[in-house]
Amino acid sequence: MLSKLFFEPEHLLLALDENDQAIGFVHFGQGMPGARWGTETLSDQDSRSSFGLIHALCVLPHGDEDRIAHQLILHAVGSMRQRGLLQCMAVGSLTSSIFYLGIAEGDNLMGVLSDDTRTSAWLKRAGFQSNAETECWDLYLDSFRPPVDRQQIAIRRTCSISRILEESHPNWWVSTVLGHCDQSRFHLLAHGPERTEMEVLFWSPDTTIRGVDSNIARMSVPQIATDETNRERMICLIAESARQLQQERKRIIRVIAMQDDAPMHILFNRLGFRMVRSGFSMELAADQELQGDQPA
């Protein structure tokens, strides 16, 4: 698990066939607090939340795959509820994922991918319900050109944008979550007197990790303001950051957002992002009974 300090072996359950060959697994545990982990400052006490999270669920195509998946889900949910984690989410979510960032489809931030009908069906059978829709947006840097208009020119006259050179981690939790990634932070400085107005974080898996594309830069942005001035400033910050990432031969900037986040969509469209896939967060409420019997 990429040497993450909060991995607990008892939260990884394998399904074995009669030949002791692994045919499926579920990885579960405690979720993160509900704040946007990439931008909020969390204390050590805040790092423990009151809900459970299924981080990953996988079963090999098999004649008995539905029963195996069901047993894995029931075991995971049962174990979490025994620990007092009554509310459960799957598989990952925009505000609470702590595993597989940068190495999983959808980065484990999108919940269940819309085209993953098997996982969706398994979770619905256990009683999970969709509670939010997510989207993955990509900016292709080989064809990227920063937007140029009067607003952007005016911002560049009164502000400067640069990389934060010193190693900067907003808190120990983010440092641990992204311990397998190279991080880059950029900030927009307003002149007279000079002050940081906003920041944006990018991360890419370390080049030594096999099987993942380190040329994709994931982006975590603060909550986008609804007023046009601050939105244009954020557009300017991301555009200049993208230009610098171009020079480092990054191919794509990728970001996950909620489907109903209209200010974020305006920003994406101004910069030339394309929506490439969708997903949805699934939740088993605290008062929702598990569907099916607990495994022996």
N, C-alpha and C positions, 0 to 999 in steps of 0.2 A: 504493500500500500504506500509505496514511495516514502517509506520511513516516517509517516505522519505520526505525531506524538499521541494523538487521540484515538488511534486504531485499537480496538479490543477484539482479540481473536474469537471470543464467544459470539460476536455479532456477525460472523461469516459462517453460514451454514451450507454444507455441500449435500447434494443428492447423489447417491451412489447406486449403480445397478448391481445385479447379482455377481458381476465380475469385479466389483469394487472400483469401477471406472466412473469418474465424475460425469454426470449427465445434466447437472444444473447447480445453481447456487443462488442464494439471496444474501445481500449485505445490508445491514440495517444498523440503527443506533439513534443517538440523540441528535436532534436538529440544532441549527444555529438560531440565535435570536432573530426577530423579524426585521431588524434594520438592514439596509443595504450594506452588506459586509465590506464592499469596496470603498465606501466613502464615510462611514460613521466610525466614531471612536468608541470602542467597546472596552469595558474594564474586564479584569479577570473574572469577576463575579458574573458578568453578563454573558460569559461564554457558555453557560449551561442553560438550556431552554427547557420548556415544559412539554414539548411535543416530540414524537418519534418520527423518524424518516427512513424510508426504504431507499438506500442509495443506489442499489443495482439489483436487477432480477434477470436471470438468464436460464433458459432450459433448452437443451438441444432438441431439434425436431425429432419427435418420437411418437409412437402410437399412444402412449400414455402421458403425453406432455401436459395436458390440461390438469390431470390429477396431481402430477408432481409439482407444477407451479402453484396450485391451490394449497398443497401441504406446506410449501416453502413460505407462502404469504401468511398462512395461518400461524405458523411457528413464529415468524418475525413479529407479527402484530401481537400475538399472545405474550411473547417475551417482553416487548416494550410496555405493554399494559401492566404486566406484573411489576415493572419498575416504576409505575405511576405515570407513564407517558400515554395518556388516554387519547389524545388527538394524534393521528398519524397521517403523514403525507408520502406521496410516491410520484415518480421516481426522481428525486431531486426537486428543486424548485428555485425560482429566481432569487429569493431572499434567504434561503437556508442551506443551500448545498455546501458541503465541505469536502467532498471527495471527487476525484476524477476531473477536476477542472483542467481543460486543455488537452485531455487525453481520451475523452468519451464523445460519442455522437451527441451533438447538442450541448456538449460540455457539462452535462448533468444539470444544467440550469433551466432547461425547457420543460421539465417534467417528462411526460410520456410523449414521444414524437407522434404526430398525427398518422404517419404511415406505419407505425408499429402496432398493428391491429391485434397481434397475439398478446402483448403485454397489457394493452387496454382491456381486452376481454377478460384476462385473468384477474385483473384488479377489480373490475366491475362485478365479477362473480363473487368476490370476497366482500363486496359492499362499498368499495371506493366510488366516489362520484367526482366528476370534473367540476372544478370551482374557479378556474381562470384559464385564459388562453394566452399562449406565448408565441413569439416569433423570433426567428434568427435572421439577421440582416448582415450582408457582406458588402464591403467596399473594396473593389478590385483596384489595387494600386498601380498596375501597369498602365491603366488608362485614366487615372485620377488627375483632375485639374482643380485647384482651389477656386471657389466661387469668387468672382471679382465684380463688385458693384460699389455704389457710393457708400453704403453702410460699412462694407468690409474695409474699404480704403480709409474711412474715417476712424475705424477702430484701430487700424495699424498705425495711424498717426499719433494716437494717444496711449497706445499700449505696446508692450513687447512680449514675445512668447519664447520660452526657452525650456530646455530640459532641466529638471532638478538633478544636479550632478551628484550631490551627496546621497548615500544610501538612505532611503526614506521609507519607513513602514509606519502606517497610521496606528497600528497596535500589534501586539504579539500574535493575536489570532490570525490576522491577515498574513503576517510573516510566516506562520506555520502552514496555513492553507496553501499559500503560493510558494512553499519552500522548494518545489521542483521546477520553478519557473524563473526566467529572467524578467525583471520588472523595469518599466520605464515610466516616469512621471513627468508630465509637462505642466507648466503653470503660465497663466496670463497675468502679467504685471502691469498695473496702471501707473502712469507717470504722475509726478508732482503732487504729493510725495509718492515714492515708489512703494507699492503694496500689492500683495497677491490677491487677485479677485476670484480666481477659480482654478481648479486643477482637474486633470484627467489622467487615469491610470491605464497602462497597457501591460499585458504580460504574454509571454510566449514560453512554451515548454523548453527546458534546457536542451541544447543540441545533442547532449549525450544520451538522452532518453530515446530508445529505439522504438520504431513503429509509429511515431507521431510527427506531425509537420511543424517544425519550429519556425517556419516562415509565415505562419498565421498569427497575427497579433490580436489577442482578445482585448476588448475595451470595456472598462467600467466607468460610467460617467455619473456625476451627481444628478439628483433630481433636476430635470430641465424646467427652468422658470417659464411661466406663461407669458411674461412681458417680452416684447420683441427685442428690446435692447440687450438684455442678458442672454437671450437665445442667440442673437447674432454674435455676441462675444464668444459664446461656447462654440458656435460654428467656426469662428476664426481660430480658436484654440485647437480644435480637432483638425481643421484643414492644415494648419502649420505643422502639427504633430504628424499628420499623415505624410506630408512632404518630407519630413526628416526620416520617417520610417521607410519611405521609398528609397532614400539614399542608402539605407541599411539592407536593401534588397528584400524587405518583407513583401509578400505578395497580396495579402488580404488583411483587412481589419474586420473583425467579427464582433458583433454585439447582440445580446439577447434582450428583448423588451417585452412588455405586456402588450397584448393586441389593442387594448383600449387607451394606450398612452399617446394621446394625440400630439402633445408638444414634442415628444420624442420622434414621432413619425415626420413632423414638419422638418425637424433637424436632419433626419436621415435623407429625406428627399432633396433638401437643399445641397447636401454633400454628395449625392449620387449613390447612396447605399441601395442595394436591392434585397428585397425579402426573398429568402431562398428556401425556407421551410417553416413549418408551424408545429406547435405542440400544445399540451394542456397540463396544468397541475391537477393532481387527483388527491382527494382527501377522504379520510375515514373519520367522521366526527366523533367526539368523545362519547356521545350518547348513542352512537350507531352500533348495533349488534353485528358481530362477525357472522358472515353467511357460511354455513357449513360447520362441520365438527372440528374440534381441535385435534391435531395429530397425536398419535400415541407417543 
